[in-house]
Amino acid sequence: MGLIKTYRCKKCGNQKQVKLAVEGNNTEGKPYLHDTFFCKDCSNLSIIDVVNEKMRCKKCMSKNITKDWNLKDLRCDKCGGEFELIQKGET
């Protein structure tokens, strides 16, 4: 169980999904814990399995990532626009 939020760019409509502490078991029965991290170097959001994956940005491979970010930090990777929350739910 966990929280999923969907954001949409106000300029171009590009969407980002954010998973917050989504946990479970994969098809092989291995546990996972997906969480979303913000890269301080390239401003990308990466959904990382903190149990099974390296703690790096999936776009630039930087280790300079954090869970502590807010909506004003996030910029669209297509047009540079601001995002707005459009959907919030649980898994």
C-alpha positions, 0 to 999 in steps of 0.5 A: 500500500502507498500513495500515488499522486499525478501531476500535470504541466500547466503549459504543455499537459505533460504528466508525472506520476509520483509514488510515495512508499508503495510496497509489495512483492514482485512476481518472484515474491521479492519485496519492494518499496518504491519511492520518488526522489528529486534530483538536485542536479537535473530536477528529474523525478525518479521512482526507485525501488529502495530495496533492490536498486541503487540510489541514483537519478535514473536520468543523469545517474547522480547520487544527489537525490532527495525525498524532501522536495515540493511542487515548486521544485518540479519543472516539466522536462519538455517545456520547463513549465510548472506542475499542478496536482490533478489526482491523488490516490492509494494503491 
